[in-house]
Amino acid sequence: MAGPERVAAVAPRFIELEVLESQQLSPHVRRVTLGGDEVSAMTPQGYDQWFRFFMRRDGQDELRVPTSPATWFPQYLAMREQQRPWVRNYTVRDFRLEAGELDIDFVCHEDPGPGAAWAMAAQRGERAVLLDEGLLYNDDGLEGAVLVVGDESALPAIAGICGSLDEGSRGVAVIEVGHRDDIQRFDRPAGVDVRWVERGAARAGDSALEELRGLSIDAGLGYAYSAGEQRLATGTRRHLVRERAVDKSRITFTGYWKLGASYVS
Ligand SMILES: Cc1cc2nc3c(=O)[nH]c(=O)nc-3n(C[C@H](O)[C@H](O)[C@H](O)COP(=O)(O)OP(=O)(O)OC[C@H]3O[C@@H](n4cnc5c(N)ncnc54)[C@H](O)[C@@H]3O)c2cc1C
């Protein structure tokens, strides 16, 4: 059986934004704050609320984006190649709706693709557009402990999930980061234990998987969520299903990126 259903965005539409500020938060994370009148039209859903993010390519004098939320991809493909924007997926790190502001934490990785490069270069006033996609996290009211596993690309999602869980929730979050200074503080229920692991020289995801294998997960696991490098996400699921006999219907897993491969478009 497949995992839980996604939770759709509430009234998805294209939201036009403008860069307000950009700061290097830690060795691998750059926070870009965007604002605009349209931010307050978004409905915060908490958890791992994610969106398509459309960016101007170098050499383009303006940002053009598709117009239909439902058929944006064919529209995008129909655009002349020189006019197409870059598109990548990101997560809401923080919303300040009254101020019309939104933070995105971009992982600035080696071999930067267009997303990371855009964040590194983003200047105040640069325009961008997002299309809200809703949530992948869906514990569907399942009772029991929560297990969350990810790398720094999923840190905004994990922070959002921990900040959205009921106060009485219990569980474990395993987060792999490239450097100990990439560790962030975020609100979480007292019963959720956060285990940070440093990648060191290991392959992306291996340190988090090793931590997971050593975890004593209580028998009352209700729901598990894993996101980050492809092999980390699939490895988490495989471990839980094969070694811990967790039912697939209780696991959401998403490869956010793939080592050595660019996101297409
Ligand atoms: C639902 C969802 C939510 C996401 N939220 C976030 C978010 O909030 N913040 C965030 O930073 N990312 C997030 N991601 C991941 C992000 O979309 C990908 O990392 C994306 O590939 C980055 O695009 P890029 O143009 O920088 O690199 P690409 O052009 O896709 O890839 C270029 C090279 O960089 C490598 N690479 C890509 N991402 C990483 C990485 N994180 N670490 C190390 N190497 C990498 C690739 O393996 C490739 O070799 C999310 C993905 C999904 C599906």
The ligand as an SDF file (V2000), in Angstrom:
LIG
                    3D

 53 58  0  0  0  0  0  0  0  0999 V2000
    8.9860   19.4230   -1.5490 C   0  0  0  0  0  0  0  0  0  0  0  0
   10.4240   19.9280   -1.5700 C   0  0  0  0  0  0  0  0  0  0  0  0
   10.8160   20.9360   -0.6870 C   0  0  0  0  0  0  0  0  0  0  0  0
   12.1390   21.3900   -0.6830 C   0  0  0  0  0  0  0  0  0  0  0  0
   12.5110   22.3930    0.1970 N   0  0  0  0  0  0  0  0  0  0  0  0
   13.7900   22.8480    0.1950 C   0  0  0  0  0  0  0  0  0  0  0  0
   14.1990   23.9360    1.0550 C   0  0  0  0  0  0  0  0  0  0  0  0
   13.4040   24.5230    1.7950 O   0  0  0  0  0  0  0  0  0  0  0  0
   15.5030   24.3230    1.0140 N   0  0  0  0  0  0  0  0  0  0  0  0
   16.4210   23.7120    0.1780 C   0  0  0  0  0  0  0  0  0  0  0  0
   17.5930   24.1140    0.1680 O   0  0  0  0  0  0  0  0  0  0  0  0
   16.0580   22.7150   -0.6510 N   0  0  0  0  0  0  0  0  0  0  0  0
   14.7720   22.2860   -0.6540 C   0  0  0  0  0  0  0  0  0  0  0  0
   14.3980   21.2770   -1.5160 N   0  0  0  0  0  0  0  0  0  0  0  0
   15.4250   20.6750   -2.3370 C   0  0  0  0  0  0  0  0  0  0  0  0
   15.7210   21.4890   -3.5890 C   0  0  0  0  0  0  0  0  0  0  0  0
   14.5510   21.6130   -4.4010 O   0  0  0  0  0  0  0  0  0  0  0  0
   16.8010   20.7380   -4.3690 C   0  0  0  0  0  0  0  0  0  0  0  0
   17.9680   20.6140   -3.5840 O   0  0  0  0  0  0  0  0  0  0  0  0
   17.1370   21.3540   -5.6830 C   0  0  0  0  0  0  0  0  0  0  0  0
   17.7660   20.3490   -6.4660 O   0  0  0  0  0  0  0  0  0  0  0  0
   18.0810   22.5250   -5.5760 C   0  0  0  0  0  0  0  0  0  0  0  0
   18.2670   23.0300   -6.8780 O   0  0  0  0  0  0  0  0  0  0  0  0
   19.6540   23.5830   -7.3830 P   0  0  0  0  0  0  0  0  0  0  0  0
   19.3050   24.3460   -8.6120 O   0  0  0  0  0  0  0  0  0  0  0  0
   20.3720   24.2810   -6.2700 O   0  0  0  0  0  0  0  0  0  0  0  0
   20.4980   22.2760   -7.7510 O   0  0  0  0  0  0  0  0  0  0  0  0
   20.2550   21.2660   -9.0070 P   0  0  0  0  0  0  0  0  0  0  0  0
   20.4090   21.9560  -10.3180 O   0  0  0  0  0  0  0  0  0  0  0  0
   18.9950   20.5180   -8.7980 O   0  0  0  0  0  0  0  0  0  0  0  0
   21.4910   20.2770   -8.8070 O   0  0  0  0  0  0  0  0  0  0  0  0
   22.8360   20.6890   -9.0940 C   0  0  0  0  0  0  0  0  0  0  0  0
   23.7940   19.8280   -8.2810 C   0  0  0  0  0  0  0  0  0  0  0  0
   23.6270   20.1290   -6.9100 O   0  0  0  0  0  0  0  0  0  0  0  0
   23.4050   18.9530   -6.1480 C   0  0  0  0  0  0  0  0  0  0  0  0
   22.4660   19.2960   -5.0660 N   0  0  0  0  0  0  0  0  0  0  0  0
   21.1520   19.6860   -5.1940 C   0  0  0  0  0  0  0  0  0  0  0  0
   20.6330   19.9300   -3.9790 N   0  0  0  0  0  0  0  0  0  0  0  0
   21.6120   19.6790   -3.0800 C   0  0  0  0  0  0  0  0  0  0  0  0
   21.6760   19.7500   -1.6510 C   0  0  0  0  0  0  0  0  0  0  0  0
   20.6360   20.1250   -0.8960 N   0  0  0  0  0  0  0  0  0  0  0  0
   22.8550   19.4580   -1.0440 N   0  0  0  0  0  0  0  0  0  0  0  0
   23.9330   19.0660   -1.7820 C   0  0  0  0  0  0  0  0  0  0  0  0
   23.9350   18.9870   -3.1350 N   0  0  0  0  0  0  0  0  0  0  0  0
   22.7830   19.2880   -3.7630 C   0  0  0  0  0  0  0  0  0  0  0  0
   22.8220   17.9400   -7.1440 C   0  0  0  0  0  0  0  0  0  0  0  0
   23.1090   16.6260   -6.7240 O   0  0  0  0  0  0  0  0  0  0  0  0
   23.5510   18.3240   -8.4200 C   0  0  0  0  0  0  0  0  0  0  0  0
   24.8120   17.7030   -8.4710 O   0  0  0  0  0  0  0  0  0  0  0  0
   13.0820   20.8150   -1.5610 C   0  0  0  0  0  0  0  0  0  0  0  0
   12.6750   19.8230   -2.4750 C   0  0  0  0  0  0  0  0  0  0  0  0
   11.3630   19.3770   -2.4760 C   0  0  0  0  0  0  0  0  0  0  0  0
   10.9300   18.2940   -3.4380 C   0  0  0  0  0  0  0  0  0  0  0  0
  1  2  1  0
  2  3  1  0
  2 52  2  0
  3  4  2  0
  4  5  1  0
  4 50  1  0
  5  6  2  0
  6  7  1  0
  6 13  1  0
  7  8  2  0
  7  9  1  0
  9 10  1  0
 10 11  2  0
 10 12  1  0
 12 13  2  0
 13 14  1  0
 14 15  1  0
 14 50  1  0
 15 16  1  0
 16 17  1  0
 16 18  1  0
 18 19  1  0
 18 20  1  0
 20 21  1  0
 20 22  1  0
 22 23  1  0
 23 24  1  0
 24 25  2  0
 24 26  1  0
 24 27  1  0
 27 28  1  0
 28 29  2  0
 28 30  1  0
 28 31  1  0
 31 32  1  0
 32 33  1  0
 33 34  1  0
 33 48  1  0
 34 35  1  0
 35 36  1  0
 35 46  1  0
 36 37  1  0
 36 45  1  0
 37 38  2  0
 38 39  1  0
 39 40  1  0
 39 45  2  0
 40 41  1  0
 40 42  2  0
 42 43  1  0
 43 44  2  0
 44 45  1  0
 46 47  1  0
 46 48  1  0
 48 49  1  0
 50 51  2  0
 51 52  1  0
 52 53  1  0
M  END
$$$$
